[in-house]
Amino acid sequence: MISLLKIISALVIVSFLVSSSFFVLVPETKEINIDTDTTKPSDNTTNDNTSNQNNTNKEDNETGNNKQEELTHYVFVEEATATTCRYCPLVATILDKLYISGNYHFYYISLVEDKSEKAYNRIVKEYNRFGLPSVYIDGGYRVITGAQSESDYMQAILDAEKRTVPAVSVNVTASYDENNSELVTSVVINNYENITYTGRLRLYLSEKISRWYNTITAETEKVEPYHFSFVDYITNEQVTIDPNDNLTLSYTNKLSDFAVKDLDYENLVIFGVLFNSEKKTGYSNPQENKNEFDAYYADAADKTEVVEGGNTPPAVGIINPQVGKIHVFGKPILKIQFANTFLIGKTTIEAVAKDDSGIKKVDFYIDDELLFEDTEAPYEYTVKKIGNIRHLIRKHTIKVVAYDDTDKSTSSELDVFTILL
């Protein structure tokens, strides 16, 4: 009788949620390959770093025309994505495949707009993005919206690689001072032209193996973290280099200075990109010449790992409950709008974790209270009741923390509303 009453209560609550004007059912479809809206992240942390020193040194450089023939233009690709974007993983897989092949001269970074305020500002405020996924090549020289074929991205990168750019170069190096817990980044910009070069230097700090993953693919028990996910700028400043001259810059930061916290220095990659000061007109909806933005094309790019071949942390993700769905006794039954997640009755939390060296354990938390340690896959914990009293509806935070065999850890969190739990 008690079990029957629970089922009836759950069905009544589900009926209320579905019929409520606040919650709208979202049909599953594969016909749309672009998401036109995501939620702005809540992280409002800002980090405006300035260089510690600016040194200009005269050199007997080659002329711009001769040097330009020797320089290889590395294309810089910015992938606009979000953890709830259904078609974004397709694009991420293609870019990673092309990058790993080594056949194309390009770097790419993942701008996860629903997790990073800085990424959101870059995508929405600067690029005026039309939808997700979107790929911005060399600062808007080419824009690709939606999940397209591999050949489309390949050709766009090749076209950008062959375009005429100023004879300039940027070289980035970095190290981590463990004694002082400081990240030290050095940049050398060379201008081989016979005229003054003016542009904007952006140093993108990223996680090689991101703490974030796409929650849509997690529904199929496939947790693939983003690669090179944007964390923050080390600097974002205008630079001017005299003809046949160079500019040396140095930056020293505590890891706690950046917008994203708990960074592992062995998992950090820095991209140095030099954007031209000449303003062009770009369109984030190029098919219709809409969503106009000011485009500043990338002239040079470089990449460095803080620790070459460093020990990266494990990847972990929550595969149940599923984001944006109503669950009845652990089973997802309905998808709702606004990415709210509801749990009605007893629920089993399921996690997937992996690491190149091995997983030691996965810890399960609710509202920062450790409830269970699981040392063997499948990693799961069943929640029968939270606290001493079952409440009609309450908000909680589920967190799982995976540890590898060197005790490096990564966590994943999910906010849920619980009913009769």
DOTINU-111503 format. One record per residue (C-alpha): residue number from 0; residue in one letter; z, y, x. Coordinates in steps of 0.1 Angstrom, whole numbers, plus 2048, in hexadecimal, padded with zeros to 3 digits. Each point is the difference from the previous one (the first is absolute). Example, Ala and Ser with C-alpha at 12.3 -4.5 7.8 and 13.67 -1.06 7.14 Angstrom:
<nodes>
- 0,A,84E,7D3,87B .
- 1,S,7F9,822,80E .
</nodes>
This chain:
<nodes>
- 0,M,800,800,800 .
- 1,I,809,818,81C .
- 2,S,7DF,7F9,811 .
- 3,L,7ED,806,7E0 .
- 4,L,812,821,7FB .
- 5,K,7F6,80B,823 .
- 6,I,7DC,7F8,7F9 .
- 7,I,800,813,7DF .
- 8,S,811,81E,810 .
- 9,A,7E7,800,81D .
- 10,L,7E3,7FF,7E8 .
- 11,V,80E,81D,7EC .
- 12,I,804,815,81F .
- 13,V,7DD,7F7,80C .
- 14,S,7F2,80A,7DE .
- 15,F,812,821,803 .
- 16,L,7F3,807,823 .
- 17,V,7DC,7F8,7F7 .
- 18,S,800,814,7E0 .
- 19,S,812,81E,810 .
- 20,S,7E9,81E,807 .
- 21,F,80E,801,823 .
- 22,F,7F3,7DE,80A .
- 23,V,7DB,7F9,7FD .
- 24,L,7F0,7DE,807 .
- 25,V,7E7,800,81C .
- 26,P,7E4,7E6,7FC .
- 27,E,7F8,7EB,81E .
- 28,T,7DC,807,80B .
- 29,K,7EA,7FA,81F .
- 30,E,7E4,817,7F4 .
- 31,I,810,81F,80D .
- 32,N,801,802,826 .
- 33,I,810,822,804 .
- 34,D,823,80C,7F7 .
- 35,T,800,825,7F7 .
- 36,D,825,806,7FF .
- 37,T,820,7F6,812 .
- 38,T,823,80D,800 .
- 39,K,80A,81A,819 .
- 40,P,81B,7F3,818 .
- 41,S,824,80D,7FE .
- 42,D,804,805,825 .
- 43,N,7FF,825,807 .
- 44,T,80B,7FF,824 .
- 45,T,7EC,817,816 .
- 46,N,7FC,7FF,826 .
- 47,D,7F0,81E,812 .
- 48,N,800,7F7,825 .
- 49,T,7F3,818,81A .
- 50,S,7F5,7F7,823 .
- 51,N,819,803,81C .
- 52,Q,7E7,80D,819 .
- 53,N,7DC,80D,801 .
- 54,N,7EF,7FF,822 .
- 55,T,7DC,80B,807 .
- 56,N,7F1,7F4,820 .
- 57,K,7DE,80A,80E .
- 58,E,7E9,7E4,80C .
- 59,D,7DD,7FD,80E .
- 60,N,7F3,7ED,7E2 .
- 61,E,7DD,7F5,7F9 .
- 62,T,7EB,815,7E9 .
- 63,G,803,7F8,7DB .
- 64,N,7DC,7F3,7FC .
- 65,N,804,7E6,81C .
- 66,K,823,7F6,7F6 .
- 67,Q,7F7,7FC,7DC .
- 68,E,7E8,7E4,809 .
- 69,E,81C,7ED,810 .
- 70,L,81B,805,7E5 .
- 71,T,803,7E6,7E5 .
- 72,H,808,80E,7DE .
- 73,Y,81C,7EC,7F0 .
- 74,V,7FF,805,7DA .
- 75,F,821,806,7EE .
- 76,V,804,7F0,7DE .
- 77,E,81B,809,7E7 .
- 78,E,805,7E7,7E4 .
- 79,A,810,80E,7E1 .
- 80,T,814,7E5,7EF .
- 81,A,81F,7F8,7EC .
- 82,T,817,7E1,7FB .
- 83,T,7F6,7FD,7DB .
- 84,C,7DA,804,806 .
- 85,R,7EE,7E1,7F5 .
- 86,Y,7E0,803,814 .
- 87,C,80F,810,81F .
- 88,P,807,7DF,812 .
- 89,L,7DB,7F8,7FF .
- 90,V,7F9,820,814 .
- 91,A,81D,7FA,818 .
- 92,T,7F3,7DD,808 .
- 93,I,7DD,80D,807 .
- 94,L,80C,81C,817 .
- 95,D,817,7E8,813 .
- 96,K,7E4,7E7,804 .
- 97,L,7E8,81A,80E .
- 98,Y,81B,80E,817 .
- 99,I,80B,7DE,80E .
- 100,S,7DC,7F7,807 .
- 101,G,7FE,81A,81B .
- 102,N,7DB,807,7F7 .
- 103,Y,806,823,7F3 .
- 104,H,80F,81E,811 .
- 105,F,81A,80B,7E7 .
- 106,Y,825,802,7F8 .
- 107,Y,80F,7FF,7DD .
- 108,I,821,80A,7F0 .
- 109,S,80F,7F6,7DE .
- 110,L,80C,81E,7EB .
- 111,V,817,7F0,7E7 .
- 112,E,804,81C,7E8 .
- 113,D,81B,7F3,7E9 .
- 114,K,817,7F9,81E .
- 115,S,7FB,81D,817 .
- 116,E,802,825,7F7 .
- 117,K,7EB,809,81E .
- 118,A,7E5,7E7,7F6 .
- 119,Y,801,80D,7DC .
- 120,N,7FA,824,80C .
- 121,R,7E4,7F5,817 .
- 122,I,7EE,7ED,7E4 .
- 123,V,807,814,7E1 .
- 124,K,805,824,80D .
- 125,E,7E8,801,81D .
- 126,Y,7E5,7E7,7F6 .
- 127,N,804,806,7DA .
- 128,R,7FA,7DB,7FB .
- 129,F,7EE,7F3,7E2 .
- 130,G,80F,7DD,7FE .
- 131,L,80B,7E2,814 .
- 132,P,7F5,7F0,816 .
- 133,S,7EE,81C,813 .
- 134,V,7F6,800,824 .
- 135,Y,7FB,820,813 .
- 136,I,7EB,7FD,820 .
- 137,D,803,819,81C .
- 138,G,813,819,7EA .
- 139,G,7E8,7FF,7E3 .
- 140,Y,7DE,7FC,812 .
- 141,R,7FC,7E3,7E8 .
- 142,V,816,7F6,7E2 .
- 143,I,7FF,7DE,7EF .
- 144,T,812,7FB,7DF .
- 145,G,808,7DF,7F0 .
- 146,A,7FE,7DE,80F .
- 147,Q,7DD,7FD,80E .
- 148,S,7EF,7E6,815 .
- 149,E,807,7FA,824 .
- 150,S,7DE,80C,80A .
- 151,D,807,822,7F0 .
- 152,Y,81E,806,816 .
- 153,M,7EE,7F2,81F .
- 154,Q,7E2,817,7FB .
- 155,A,816,81F,7FA .
- 156,I,813,7FA,820 .
- 157,L,7E0,7FA,814 .
- 158,D,7F1,820,7F2 .
- 159,A,81F,814,809 .
- 160,E,801,7F0,823 .
- 161,K,7DD,80D,807 .
- 162,R,804,823,7F3 .
- 163,T,7FF,81E,819 .
- 164,V,823,80C,809 .
- 165,P,80D,819,81A .
- 166,A,805,7F3,823 .
- 167,V,826,7FD,7FD .
- 168,S,819,7E3,805 .
- 169,V,824,7F9,7F7 .
- 170,N,816,7E8,813 .
- 171,V,822,7F5,7F2 .
- 172,T,81C,7EE,812 .
- 173,A,823,7F8,7F4 .
- 174,S,820,7EF,80B .
- 175,Y,823,7FB,7F3 .
- 176,D,81E,80B,814 .
- 177,E,81B,7E6,7F6 .
- 178,N,81B,813,814 .
- 179,N,7FC,81F,7EB .
- 180,S,7F1,7F0,7E1 .
- 181,E,7E2,817,802 .
- 182,L,7DA,7FC,7F9 .
- 183,V,7EC,812,81A .
- 184,T,7DB,807,7F8 .
- 185,S,7E7,810,818 .
- 186,V,7DE,80D,7F7 .
- 187,V,7E3,80D,816 .
- 188,I,7E3,811,7EF .
- 189,N,7E1,806,815 .
- 190,N,7E5,81A,7F7 .
- 191,Y,7E0,7F8,813 .
- 192,E,7EC,81C,7ED .
- 193,N,7F6,821,80F .
- 194,I,810,812,7E2 .
- 195,T,824,801,7F3 .
- 196,Y,80A,7E4,7E9 .
- 197,T,818,806,7E3 .
- 198,G,80C,7E5,7EA .
- 199,R,81F,7EF,7F0 .
- 200,L,813,7E4,811 .
- 201,R,811,7E7,7EA .
- 202,L,816,7E5,80F .
- 203,Y,804,7E5,7E5 .
- 204,L,81F,7EA,805 .
- 205,S,7FB,7DE,7F0 .
- 206,E,80F,7DD,7FC .
- 207,K,7EA,7E5,80E .
- 208,I,80F,7E7,7E7 .
- 209,S,80B,815,7E2 .
- 210,R,820,7FC,7ED .
- 211,W,7EA,806,7E1 .
- 212,Y,7E8,7E7,7EF .
- 213,N,7EB,7FF,7E1 .
- 214,T,814,7F4,7E2 .
- 215,I,7E1,7F5,7ED .
- 216,T,7F7,7E5,81A .
- 217,A,825,7F7,801 .
- 218,E,7FB,7F2,7DC .
- 219,T,7EB,7E4,810 .
- 220,E,81C,7F9,81A .
- 221,K,7EB,811,81A .
- 222,V,814,81B,813 .
- 223,E,7E9,812,818 .
- 224,P,810,81F,80F .
- 225,Y,7EB,81E,808 .
- 226,H,7F3,805,823 .
- 227,F,805,822,811 .
- 228,S,812,80F,7E3 .
- 229,F,805,826,804 .
- 230,V,824,80A,806 .
- 231,D,800,824,80A .
- 232,Y,7EF,81A,816 .
- 233,I,80D,804,824 .
- 234,T,7ED,820,7FF .
- 235,N,7E6,811,7EA .
- 236,E,7F6,820,813 .
- 237,Q,7E2,816,809 .
- 238,V,7F4,7FD,824 .
- 239,T,7E9,815,815 .
- 240,I,7F0,7F4,821 .
- 241,D,7EC,817,817 .
- 242,P,7DD,7F6,80C .
- 243,N,801,7E3,819 .
- 244,D,825,7FE,7FE .
- 245,N,81C,7E9,7F3 .
- 246,L,821,803,7EE .
- 247,T,81E,7EB,805 .
- 248,L,81B,7FC,7E5 .
- 249,S,821,7ED,7FF .
- 250,Y,817,7F8,7E3 .
- 251,T,823,7F1,800 .
- 252,N,80F,7F2,7DF .
- 253,K,81D,7EC,7F4 .
- 254,L,7F3,7E5,7E8 .
- 255,S,819,80E,7E7 .
- 256,D,7EB,820,800 .
- 257,F,7E5,7F1,7EB .
- 258,A,7FC,7FD,7DB .
- 259,V,802,7DA,7FF .
- 260,K,821,7F3,80E .
- 261,D,80A,7E0,813 .
- 262,L,7E1,7FF,815 .
- 263,D,7FC,7E5,81A .
- 264,Y,7F1,80F,820 .
- 265,E,7EF,7DF,809 .
- 266,N,7EC,802,7DF .
- 267,L,7F3,824,804 .
- 268,V,7DC,80A,805 .
- 269,I,7F5,824,806 .
- 270,F,7DE,80E,7F7 .
- 271,G,7F5,821,810 .
- 272,V,7E3,811,7ED .
- 273,L,7EF,821,807 .
- 274,F,7F1,810,7E2 .
- 275,N,7E6,81C,802 .
- 276,S,809,823,7F4 .
- 277,E,7DF,804,7EE .
- 278,K,805,7FC,7DA .
- 279,K,7E7,7EA,7ED .
- 280,T,7FF,7F8,7DB .
- 281,G,80A,7DC,7F7 .
- 282,Y,802,7ED,7DF .
- 283,S,819,7E5,7F8 .
- 284,N,7E9,7F6,7E4 .
- 285,P,7E0,800,814 .
- 286,Q,7EC,7EF,7E4 .
- 287,E,804,81F,7EA .
- 288,N,808,81A,81A .
- 289,K,822,805,7F1 .
- 290,N,823,803,80D .
- 291,E,7F6,819,81B .
- 292,F,815,805,81F .
- 293,D,7FE,812,821 .
- 294,A,7F4,7E7,81A .
- 295,Y,807,803,825 .
- 296,Y,7ED,7E5,813 .
- 297,A,811,7EC,81B .
- 298,D,7F1,805,823 .
- 299,A,815,7E8,814 .
- 300,A,81B,7E6,7FB .
- 301,D,816,7E9,815 .
- 302,K,81B,7E6,7F9 .
- 303,T,81E,7F3,813 .
- 304,E,81C,7E7,7FA .
- 305,V,823,80C,80A .
- 306,V,806,7DC,80D .
- 307,E,7E0,7ED,807 .
- 308,G,803,7DE,7EF .
- 309,G,824,807,7F5 .
- 310,N,815,7E9,7EB .
- 311,T,7F8,80A,7DC .
- 312,P,818,7FB,7E3 .
- 313,P,7FB,7E6,7E5 .
- 314,A,7ED,807,7DF .
- 315,V,812,7FB,7DF .
- 316,G,7F8,806,7DC .
- 317,I,80D,7F9,7DD .
- 318,I,7E8,7EB,7EC .
- 319,N,817,7FC,7E1 .
- 320,P,809,816,7ED .
- 321,Q,7DE,810,7FF .
- 322,V,7FC,826,800 .
- 323,G,7F8,810,7DE .
- 324,K,806,7E1,7EB .
- 325,I,819,7F5,7E6 .
- 326,H,811,7DF,809 .
- 327,V,811,7E9,7E8 .
- 328,F,817,7E7,811 .
- 329,G,7ED,804,820 .
- 330,K,7DD,7FE,7F3 .
- 331,P,7E9,81E,800 .
- 332,I,7F1,803,7DD .
- 333,L,7F3,824,7FC .
- 334,K,7F3,81C,816 .
- 335,I,80B,823,7F8 .
- 336,Q,7F7,823,80B .
- 337,F,813,816,819 .
- 338,A,808,7E2,817 .
- 339,N,822,7F9,7F0 .
- 340,T,80D,7DD,805 .
- 341,F,817,7EF,7E5 .
- 342,L,814,7E1,803 .
- 343,I,80D,7F0,7E0 .
- 344,G,819,7E4,806 .
- 345,K,804,7E9,81E .
- 346,T,7E7,807,81C .
- 347,T,7F6,7EF,820 .
- 348,I,7F9,818,81C .
- 349,E,7E5,7F2,817 .
- 350,A,7F5,80D,822 .
- 351,V,7E6,7F8,81A .
- 352,A,807,806,825 .
- 353,K,7EC,7F9,81F .
- 354,D,801,808,825 .
- 355,D,7ED,7F7,81F .
- 356,S,81E,7EF,80F .
- 357,G,812,7F3,7E2 .
- 358,I,818,80B,7E3 .
- 359,K,825,7FB,806 .
- 360,K,80C,809,7DD .
- 361,V,7FA,816,7E1 .
- 362,D,81D,813,7F1 .
- 363,F,801,809,7DB .
- 364,Y,811,820,7F4 .
- 365,I,806,811,7DF .
- 366,D,80B,825,802 .
- 367,D,807,7FB,825 .
- 368,E,818,7E2,7FA .
- 369,L,7F7,7E1,813 .
- 370,L,7FE,7E3,7E8 .
- 371,F,7EF,7E4,812 .
- 372,E,7F1,7F5,822 .
- 373,D,7E3,7E8,800 .
- 374,T,7F6,7EF,820 .
- 375,E,7E3,7EB,7F3 .
- 376,A,7E0,806,7ED .
- 377,P,7FB,805,7E3 .
- 378,Y,817,81E,802 .
- 379,E,810,806,7DE .
- 380,Y,820,809,7ED .
- 381,T,807,7FC,7DB .
- 382,V,813,81D,7EF .
- 383,K,813,7F5,7E2 .
- 384,K,816,81E,7FB .
- 385,I,805,821,813 .
- 386,G,825,80A,800 .
- 387,N,81A,7F3,7E8 .
- 388,I,7F0,80D,7E0 .
- 389,R,7DD,7FC,7F3 .
- 390,H,7F2,822,7F7 .
- 391,L,7E5,809,7E7 .
- 392,I,7EB,812,81A .
- 393,R,808,80C,823 .
- 394,K,7EC,80A,81F .
- 395,H,805,7EC,820 .
- 396,T,7EF,7FE,822 .
- 397,I,7F6,7DE,80E .
- 398,K,7FD,7FE,826 .
- 399,V,7F5,7E3,816 .
- 400,V,804,801,826 .
- 401,A,7EE,7E8,817 .
- 402,Y,80C,7F9,823 .
- 403,D,7EA,7F0,81B .
- 404,D,80E,7EA,81C .
- 405,T,807,81E,816 .
- 406,D,814,811,7E4 .
- 407,K,7E5,81A,7F9 .
- 408,S,800,808,7DB .
- 409,T,7EB,80F,7E4 .
- 410,S,80B,808,7DD .
- 411,S,7EE,803,7DE .
- 412,E,80F,810,7E1 .
- 413,L,7F8,800,7DB .
- 414,D,810,815,7E5 .
- 415,V,805,7ED,7DF .
- 416,F,80F,805,7DE .
- 417,T,814,7E3,7F4 .
- 418,I,807,7F6,7DC .
- 419,L,81B,7E7,7F7 .
- 420,L,806,7F8,824 .
</nodes>
